[in-house]
Amino acid sequence: MNNTFLIELLEKFSKQELQHFRAFAHTDYFNTSEKVRRLCDYVLKEKNSLSKQHAYEAVFQSVDYKELRLNNVISDLLQLAYRFLVQQHIEGYQLKQQSYLMEALMERNLHRPLPRIIKKATQVINRTSTQSHQFFQDSYAFYEQLDRFALIHDQRSSDANLQKMSDTLDAYYLCNKFRIACEMVNRSAVLNGAYEFHFIAAALEEYERSSAHYQSYPSLQIYYQAYQFLTQASQKGYVTLKNLLQEHASLLPQAERRHLYTYMLNFSVRQINFGRSEYYQELLELFKVLIEQNLLLQHGYLTMWSFINATTAGIRLGAYQWTEAFIKRYQHKLKTEERQNTIDHQLAALYFAKGDFSKTLQLLQKIEFNDVFYQASTRIIQLKVFYELEETEPFYALVKSLKNLLRRKRQLNEYHRLSYTNFVRTVKRLLDLKLKPLYQIRAKHLIFQEKLEALEPLNNKEWLRRKYEELMERI
C-alpha cells in the first residue's frame, strides 16, 4: 500500500494538515462514505506499518480480502485529498473569496450584507503586502463586482470602480506578460527552448509610453526591468534590477522573488565563465540574500547547482569559514541521490583551495561517476592538483583521458564542453611552458598570455591567471 500515490501525497502533508484532512473526511458536506472515513483513519493511524490486507479489514470489517473493492475506496480517498488541497488553496486567497461571495449574493438578489463584505475586502486589499500579478488579478475581479453592485443601485451615475477595474486589468496583463516573457527568455538560454513572444513589443511600448502612470505599480516595474535585463544581459540592467529588488522585494511572493534572483545568479555565473571574476562577490552576496529572505530551499530541498555555486563563490573569495558553515548547514537539504557526490566534490574543491592536496585527492576518489559533470569536474580538480605538485606523468595521462571524455560525452552542452576543453588545452600549455628552461619561458610567455586572455569560454580562468603570474615571478 505504501506504493500508492495516496500515501505518497499524504506523506507530504504537515502534522496540522493531516489533522485538518481527517476533519475534512469526517464532514458530511465533503464526504458521506463511512468506508472512506475508515480508510482515512487507518492510514493516518498506521502510517508506519500499512498493508492492504489490514486496510481491507479496517474498511470492510471483514477478512475476505478483495483488492478491487479496496482500490475503489483508495481512489475515493485520493479524490477527497485532492478536493482538500483545492479547498486549502482557495482559503489562502481572501480577496478572491470575498469576490466570489459578492457574486453569489448578487445572483440571489441579496444585497443587504454587501456593504460589510465590501468593507472587509477593502481592508484585505489595504493590508496585503504583496502586489504580484495574482494580486492584480484578484483586485480586478473585486472591482468588477463593485462595479456590478454600483450599477444595480444607480445605473445613471458613473462609477470609479470601472476605471479601477480597467487599470488593474492592465497592470495584471502587463505584469504577467513580462513575468512569462522573462521565463521564456531564461529557458531559451538555459534549455535551448524556442518560444514565440506574441504582443511583447506592444506591451513594452505601452509600458514605456505610460511609464509615469505605471510607477505606482513597483512589481510591474520590477518585471519590466527584469525583461530588459534578460534580453540585453548588461551590467547596467543587472544593477538596476538588483536595486529594485532591494527596495521592493517584499511586494513579491517568495516563489517570484526566487525566480528573479535565479536570473541574476545565472547572469553572474555566465560572467564568471567569461573570466569576470569580480562576479564571484556578486554571486556570494546573492546567496546571502537568498538565505536571509528564506528563498534558498525549494520544497524543502536545495538544488545541487545552488549548493555548488554558493560554495564555489565562497571558496574563490577565500571565505573558507563561511563555506564550511554553509556546507554544514545545508548538506542535509540536498536530495539523497545527489548528496554525497556533491558534498565530497565541494569539500575537495575547498581543501584544494586551502592547499591540502592529499585530502583533496582522497575526497575525489570517493566520487561516483554517475553524472558527466562529476566525471569532467573531478578530473579537472585532479589535473590542477597534479599541476601544483608537478606530477608530470599522471598530469599528461589525465590530459589525454579528459580530452577523450569531452569528445565522447554528449550529455554536456556545447558551452560547458568548450569551456572544459579550453581549460585542458590551456593548462597543458602552461605546464609545457613551466617545464621549459627560463630563456624559453621568457621568449614564449607573451604568446601564452595573449591566448589566455583571448580564450572564451574558459573554465577556471582566474586560477590559470594566478598560475601564469606565479610563473612570471620566476623570470
C-alpha positions as CSV (number, residue, x, y, z in Angstrom):
1,M,0.0,0.0,0.0
2,N,3.0,2.3,0.5
3,N,3.4,2.3,-3.3
4,T,0.1,4.1,-3.9
5,F,0.0,7.7,-4.8
6,L,-2.4,8.4,-1.9
7,I,0.3,7.5,0.6
8,E,2.9,9.5,-1.3
9,L,0.7,12.5,-1.2
10,L,-0.2,12.2,2.5
11,E,3.5,11.9,3.4
12,K,3.9,15.5,2.1
13,F,1.2,16.8,4.4
14,S,2.3,18.5,7.6
15,K,1.0,17.3,11.0
16,Q,-1.6,20.0,11.1
17,E,-2.7,19.3,7.5
18,L,-3.2,15.7,8.4
19,Q,-5.4,16.7,11.3
20,H,-7.4,19.0,9.1
21,F,-7.7,16.4,6.4
22,R,-9.2,13.9,8.9
23,A,-11.7,16.5,10.0
24,F,-12.4,17.2,6.3
25,A,-13.0,13.5,5.6
26,H,-15.4,13.3,8.6
27,T,-17.5,16.3,7.4
28,D,-20.8,15.2,5.8
29,Y,-20.8,18.0,3.3
30,F,-17.5,16.8,1.8
31,N,-17.8,13.1,2.4
32,T,-20.6,10.8,3.4
33,S,-18.9,7.5,2.8
34,E,-18.2,5.6,6.1
35,K,-15.7,3.3,4.2
36,V,-13.6,6.3,3.1
37,R,-13.6,7.6,6.7
38,R,-12.4,4.3,8.0
39,L,-9.6,4.1,5.4
40,C,-8.6,7.7,6.3
41,D,-8.4,6.8,10.0
42,Y,-6.5,3.6,9.3
43,V,-3.9,5.3,7.0
44,L,-3.4,8.2,9.5
45,K,-3.1,5.9,12.5
46,E,-1.0,3.1,10.9
47,K,1.1,5.2,8.6
48,N,4.4,3.5,9.5
49,S,3.1,-0.1,9.0
50,L,0.5,-0.1,6.3
51,S,-0.7,-3.2,4.4
52,K,-3.6,-3.7,2.1
53,Q,-4.9,-6.7,4.0
54,H,-5.1,-4.8,7.2
55,A,-6.6,-1.8,5.4
56,Y,-9.3,-4.0,3.9
57,E,-10.1,-5.4,7.4
58,A,-10.4,-1.9,8.8
59,V,-12.5,-0.6,6.0
60,F,-14.9,-3.5,5.3
61,Q,-14.6,-5.1,8.8
62,S,-14.0,-8.5,7.0
63,V,-11.0,-10.7,6.3
64,D,-12.4,-11.8,3.0
65,Y,-9.9,-9.7,1.0
66,K,-10.9,-8.3,-2.4
67,E,-8.4,-6.0,-3.8
68,L,-10.6,-4.3,-6.4
69,R,-13.1,-3.2,-3.6
70,L,-10.2,-1.7,-1.6
71,N,-8.7,0.0,-4.6
72,N,-12.0,1.8,-5.2
73,V,-12.0,3.2,-1.7
74,I,-8.4,4.2,-2.0
75,S,-9.3,6.0,-5.2
76,D,-12.2,7.8,-3.4
77,L,-10.0,8.9,-0.6
78,L,-7.4,10.2,-3.1
79,Q,-10.1,12.3,-4.8
80,L,-11.1,13.6,-1.4
81,A,-7.5,14.5,-0.7
82,Y,-7.4,16.4,-4.0
83,R,-10.5,18.3,-3.0
84,F,-9.0,19.1,0.4
85,L,-5.9,20.6,-1.4
86,V,-8.2,22.8,-3.6
87,Q,-10.1,23.9,-0.5
88,Q,-6.9,24.8,1.3
89,H,-5.6,26.7,-1.7
90,I,-8.8,28.8,-2.0
91,E,-8.6,29.6,1.7
92,G,-5.3,31.3,1.1
93,Y,-6.9,33.9,-1.2
94,Q,-9.2,36.1,1.0
95,L,-9.9,38.8,-1.6
96,K,-10.9,36.2,-4.2
97,Q,-13.3,34.6,-1.6
98,Q,-15.0,37.9,-1.0
99,S,-15.4,38.5,-4.7
100,Y,-17.0,35.0,-5.1
101,L,-19.2,35.7,-2.1
102,M,-20.4,39.1,-3.6
103,E,-21.1,37.4,-6.9
104,A,-23.1,34.6,-5.3
105,L,-25.2,37.0,-3.2
106,M,-26.0,39.3,-6.1
107,E,-27.1,36.3,-8.2
108,R,-29.6,35.6,-5.5
109,N,-30.6,39.3,-5.3
110,L,-29.4,39.5,-1.7
111,H,-27.7,42.9,-1.3
112,R,-28.0,43.9,2.3
113,P,-24.8,42.2,3.5
114,L,-22.7,43.6,0.6
115,P,-21.5,46.8,2.2
116,R,-20.0,44.9,5.1
117,I,-18.4,42.4,2.7
118,I,-17.0,45.3,0.5
119,K,-15.5,46.9,3.6
120,K,-13.9,43.6,4.6
121,A,-12.5,43.1,1.1
122,T,-11.2,46.7,1.0
123,Q,-9.4,46.0,4.3
124,V,-7.8,42.9,2.8
125,I,-6.5,45.0,-0.1
126,N,-5.1,47.6,2.2
127,R,-3.2,45.2,4.4
128,T,-2.0,43.0,1.6
129,S,1.8,43.4,1.5
130,T,2.3,41.8,-2.0
131,Q,1.5,43.2,-5.4
132,S,2.1,40.3,-7.6
133,H,0.2,39.5,-10.9
134,Q,-2.1,37.4,-8.8
135,F,-2.9,40.4,-6.6
136,F,-3.8,42.4,-9.6
137,Q,-6.0,39.6,-11.0
138,D,-7.9,39.3,-7.7
139,S,-8.2,43.1,-7.4
140,Y,-9.7,43.2,-10.9
141,A,-12.3,40.6,-10.0
142,F,-13.2,42.6,-6.9
143,Y,-13.6,45.9,-8.7
144,E,-15.7,44.1,-11.3
145,Q,-18.1,43.0,-8.6
146,L,-18.1,46.6,-7.1
147,D,-19.0,48.0,-10.5
148,R,-21.8,45.5,-10.8
149,F,-23.1,46.4,-7.4
150,A,-22.9,50.1,-8.2
151,L,-24.9,49.6,-11.4
152,I,-27.6,47.7,-9.5
153,H,-28.1,50.7,-7.1
154,D,-27.7,53.6,-9.5
155,Q,-27.4,53.0,-13.3
156,R,-27.4,56.7,-14.2
157,S,-24.2,57.8,-12.4
158,S,-20.6,57.0,-13.4
159,D,-18.7,54.7,-11.1
160,A,-14.9,54.9,-10.3
161,N,-14.7,51.1,-10.0
162,L,-15.0,50.7,-13.7
163,Q,-11.8,52.7,-14.1
164,K,-10.1,50.7,-11.3
165,M,-11.2,47.5,-13.0
166,S,-9.6,48.7,-16.2
167,D,-6.4,49.9,-14.6
168,T,-5.9,46.7,-12.6
169,L,-6.6,44.6,-15.6
170,D,-3.8,46.5,-17.5
171,A,-1.5,46.0,-14.5
172,Y,-2.3,42.3,-14.4
173,Y,-1.8,41.8,-18.1
174,L,1.5,43.7,-18.3
175,C,2.9,42.3,-15.1
176,N,2.1,38.7,-16.1
177,K,3.2,39.3,-19.7
178,F,6.6,40.5,-18.6
179,R,6.8,37.7,-16.0
180,I,6.1,35.0,-18.5
181,A,8.4,36.6,-21.1
182,C,11.2,36.6,-18.6
183,E,10.9,32.9,-18.0
184,M,10.7,32.3,-21.8
185,V,14.0,34.2,-22.3
186,N,15.6,32.4,-19.4
187,R,14.5,28.9,-20.7
188,S,15.6,29.8,-24.2
189,A,19.1,30.5,-22.9
190,V,19.3,27.6,-20.4
191,L,17.3,24.9,-22.2
192,N,17.6,26.0,-25.8
193,G,13.8,26.4,-25.9
194,A,12.1,28.1,-28.9
195,Y,9.3,30.4,-27.9
196,E,7.3,33.0,-29.7
197,F,6.9,36.3,-27.9
198,H,3.4,37.4,-29.1
199,F,2.5,41.0,-28.2
200,I,5.6,41.7,-26.2
201,A,6.6,44.6,-28.4
202,A,3.1,46.2,-27.9
203,A,3.4,45.5,-24.1
204,L,6.8,47.2,-23.9
205,E,5.6,50.2,-26.0
206,E,2.5,50.6,-23.7
207,Y,4.6,50.5,-20.5
208,E,7.2,52.9,-21.9
209,R,4.5,55.3,-23.2
210,S,2.8,55.5,-19.8
211,S,5.7,54.8,-17.6
212,A,4.8,57.6,-15.2
213,H,1.4,56.0,-14.6
214,Y,2.9,52.6,-14.0
215,Q,5.4,53.9,-11.4
216,S,2.6,53.3,-8.9
217,Y,3.0,49.5,-9.6
218,P,6.5,48.7,-8.4
219,S,6.1,45.0,-9.0
220,L,5.3,45.8,-12.7
221,Q,8.4,48.0,-12.8
222,I,10.5,45.1,-11.5
223,Y,9.3,42.7,-14.2
224,Y,9.8,45.3,-16.9
225,Q,13.4,45.8,-15.8
226,A,13.9,42.0,-15.4
227,Y,12.8,41.5,-19.0
228,Q,15.2,44.3,-20.2
229,F,18.0,42.8,-18.1
230,L,17.4,39.3,-19.5
231,T,17.2,40.4,-23.2
232,Q,20.2,42.8,-23.0
233,A,22.3,40.9,-20.5
234,S,24.1,44.1,-19.4
235,Q,25.8,45.0,-16.1
236,K,23.6,48.2,-16.0
237,G,20.5,46.1,-16.2
238,Y,21.8,43.8,-13.5
239,V,22.4,46.7,-11.2
240,T,19.0,48.3,-11.9
241,L,17.2,45.0,-11.2
242,K,19.3,44.4,-8.1
243,N,18.4,47.8,-6.7
244,L,14.7,47.5,-7.4
245,L,14.6,44.1,-5.7
246,Q,16.4,45.5,-2.6
247,E,13.8,48.3,-2.4
248,H,10.6,46.4,-3.3
249,A,11.3,42.7,-2.7
250,S,8.6,42.4,-0.1
251,L,6.0,43.3,-2.8
252,L,6.5,39.9,-4.5
253,P,5.7,36.5,-3.1
254,Q,8.6,34.1,-2.3
255,A,8.3,32.0,-5.5
256,E,8.5,35.0,-7.8
257,R,11.4,36.6,-5.9
258,R,13.3,33.2,-6.1
259,H,12.8,33.2,-9.9
260,L,14.1,36.8,-10.2
261,Y,17.2,36.1,-8.1
262,T,17.8,33.0,-10.1
263,Y,18.0,35.1,-13.2
264,M,20.7,37.2,-11.5
265,L,22.5,34.1,-10.3
266,N,22.6,32.7,-13.8
267,F,23.9,36.0,-15.2
268,S,26.7,36.1,-12.5
269,V,27.7,32.5,-13.3
270,R,27.9,33.3,-17.0
271,Q,30.0,36.4,-16.3
272,I,32.4,34.3,-14.2
273,N,32.6,31.7,-17.0
274,F,33.7,34.5,-19.3
275,G,36.5,35.5,-17.0
276,R,34.9,38.3,-14.9
277,S,36.0,37.0,-11.5
278,E,34.5,40.1,-9.7
279,Y,31.2,38.4,-10.1
280,Y,32.1,35.8,-7.5
281,Q,31.4,38.6,-5.0
282,E,28.1,39.2,-6.6
283,L,27.3,35.5,-6.5
284,L,28.1,35.2,-2.8
285,E,26.1,38.3,-1.9
286,L,23.1,37.0,-3.9
287,F,23.2,33.7,-1.9
288,K,23.4,35.6,1.3
289,V,20.3,37.5,0.3
290,L,18.5,34.2,-0.6
291,I,19.4,32.8,2.9
292,E,18.3,36.0,4.6
293,Q,15.0,36.0,2.8
294,N,14.4,32.3,3.2
295,L,14.4,31.7,-0.5
296,L,17.2,29.2,-0.9
297,L,15.2,26.0,-0.5
298,Q,12.5,24.7,-2.9
299,H,10.0,22.3,-1.4
300,G,12.5,21.8,1.5
301,Y,15.4,20.9,-0.8
302,L,18.5,22.7,-2.1
303,T,19.4,22.1,-5.7
304,M,22.8,20.6,-6.4
305,W,23.7,23.5,-8.6
306,S,22.8,26.1,-6.0
307,F,24.9,24.2,-3.4
308,I,27.8,24.1,-5.9
309,N,27.6,27.7,-7.0
310,A,27.3,29.0,-3.4
311,T,30.3,27.0,-2.1
312,T,32.4,27.8,-5.2
313,A,31.8,31.5,-4.7
314,G,32.9,31.2,-1.1
315,I,36.0,29.2,-2.0
316,R,37.1,31.5,-4.8
317,L,36.7,34.6,-2.5
318,G,38.7,32.9,0.3
319,A,35.6,32.8,2.6
320,Y,36.5,29.4,3.9
321,Q,34.8,29.7,7.2
322,W,31.5,30.8,5.6
323,T,31.8,28.0,3.1
324,E,32.4,25.4,5.8
325,A,29.4,26.7,7.7
326,F,27.2,26.7,4.6
327,I,28.2,23.0,3.8
328,K,27.4,22.0,7.4
329,R,24.1,23.8,7.4
330,Y,22.8,22.8,4.0
331,Q,24.3,19.4,3.2
332,H,21.3,17.5,4.5
333,K,19.0,19.7,2.3
334,L,20.4,18.1,-0.8
335,K,18.4,15.3,-2.4
336,T,19.6,11.9,-1.1
337,E,20.7,10.7,-4.6
338,E,22.8,13.8,-5.1
339,R,24.1,14.4,-1.6
340,Q,27.3,12.5,-1.1
341,N,28.8,13.3,-4.5
342,T,28.0,17.0,-4.2
343,I,29.4,17.2,-0.7
344,D,32.6,15.3,-1.5
345,H,33.2,17.3,-4.7
346,Q,32.8,20.7,-3.0
347,L,34.9,19.7,0.1
348,A,37.6,18.6,-2.4
349,A,37.4,22.0,-4.0
350,L,37.7,23.6,-0.6
351,Y,40.7,21.5,0.5
352,F,42.4,22.2,-2.8
353,A,41.9,26.0,-2.3
354,K,43.4,25.6,1.2
355,G,46.4,23.7,-0.2
356,D,45.7,20.3,1.3
357,F,46.2,18.3,-1.9
358,S,46.4,14.9,-0.1
359,K,42.9,15.4,1.4
360,T,41.7,16.7,-2.0
361,L,42.7,13.5,-3.8
362,Q,41.2,11.3,-1.1
363,L,37.8,13.0,-1.4
364,L,37.9,12.9,-5.2
365,Q,38.5,9.1,-5.1
366,K,35.1,8.8,-3.3
367,I,33.1,10.4,-6.0
368,E,31.0,8.1,-8.1
369,F,30.9,9.0,-11.8
370,N,27.1,8.7,-12.2
371,D,26.9,12.1,-13.9
372,V,29.0,13.6,-16.7
373,F,29.5,16.8,-14.6
374,Y,31.3,14.9,-11.9
375,Q,33.4,12.9,-14.4
376,A,34.6,16.1,-16.0
377,S,34.8,18.4,-13.0
378,T,36.5,15.8,-10.7
379,R,39.2,15.2,-13.3
380,I,39.7,19.0,-13.7
381,I,40.5,19.3,-10.0
382,Q,42.8,16.3,-10.2
383,L,44.6,17.9,-13.1
384,K,45.1,21.1,-11.0
385,V,46.5,19.1,-8.2
386,F,49.0,17.3,-10.5
387,Y,49.9,20.7,-11.9
388,E,50.6,22.1,-8.4
389,L,52.7,19.0,-7.5
390,E,54.4,18.9,-10.9
391,E,53.4,15.3,-11.2
392,T,54.0,15.3,-14.9
393,E,53.3,11.7,-15.8
394,P,49.8,11.5,-14.2
395,F,49.2,15.0,-15.4
396,Y,49.7,14.2,-19.1
397,A,47.9,10.9,-18.8
398,L,44.9,12.7,-17.3
399,V,45.0,15.4,-20.1
400,K,44.7,12.6,-22.7
401,S,41.9,10.9,-20.7
402,L,40.0,14.2,-20.3
403,K,40.2,15.1,-24.0
404,N,38.7,11.7,-24.9
405,L,36.0,12.1,-22.3
406,L,35.0,15.6,-23.6
407,R,34.8,14.3,-27.1
408,R,32.7,11.3,-26.2
409,K,30.2,12.6,-23.6
410,R,27.2,14.2,-25.5
411,Q,25.3,15.0,-22.2
412,L,27.5,18.1,-21.8
413,N,26.0,21.1,-23.5
414,E,28.3,22.8,-26.1
415,Y,29.2,25.7,-23.8
416,H,30.5,23.6,-21.0
417,R,32.2,21.2,-23.3
418,L,34.1,24.1,-24.9
419,S,34.9,25.7,-21.5
420,Y,36.3,22.4,-20.2
421,T,38.2,21.7,-23.4
422,N,39.8,25.1,-23.4
423,F,40.9,24.7,-19.8
424,V,42.5,21.3,-20.5
425,R,44.4,22.7,-23.6
426,T,45.5,25.8,-21.7
427,V,46.7,24.2,-18.5
428,K,48.7,21.7,-20.6
429,R,50.3,24.6,-22.5
430,L,51.0,26.3,-19.1
431,L,52.8,23.2,-17.7
432,D,54.7,22.7,-21.0
433,L,55.9,26.3,-20.6
434,K,56.7,25.9,-16.9
435,L,58.9,22.9,-17.6
436,K,61.0,24.7,-20.2
437,P,64.3,26.5,-19.5
438,L,64.0,30.1,-18.3
439,Y,65.2,31.6,-21.6
440,Q,62.4,29.7,-23.5
441,I,59.8,30.8,-20.9
442,R,60.9,34.5,-21.5
443,A,60.7,34.0,-25.2
444,K,57.2,32.5,-25.3
445,H,55.3,33.7,-22.2
446,L,53.7,36.7,-24.0
447,I,52.2,34.4,-26.7
448,F,50.7,32.3,-23.9
449,Q,49.3,35.3,-22.1
450,E,47.6,36.6,-25.3
451,K,46.0,33.3,-25.9
452,L,44.9,33.0,-22.2
453,E,43.2,36.4,-22.2
454,A,41.5,36.0,-25.6
455,L,40.1,32.5,-25.0
456,E,36.4,32.2,-24.2
457,P,34.7,30.4,-22.6
458,L,37.4,29.2,-20.2
459,N,36.8,27.2,-17.1
460,N,39.0,28.2,-14.1
461,K,40.3,31.3,-15.9
462,E,41.2,33.1,-12.7
463,W,43.2,30.2,-11.4
464,L,45.1,29.9,-14.7
465,R,45.9,33.7,-14.5
466,R,47.3,33.2,-11.0
467,K,49.4,30.2,-12.0
468,Y,50.7,32.2,-15.0
469,E,51.6,35.2,-12.7
470,E,53.5,32.8,-10.3
471,L,55.4,31.5,-13.3
472,M,56.3,35.1,-14.4
473,E,57.7,35.8,-10.9
474,R,60.5,33.2,-11.7
475,I,61.7,35.3,-14.6
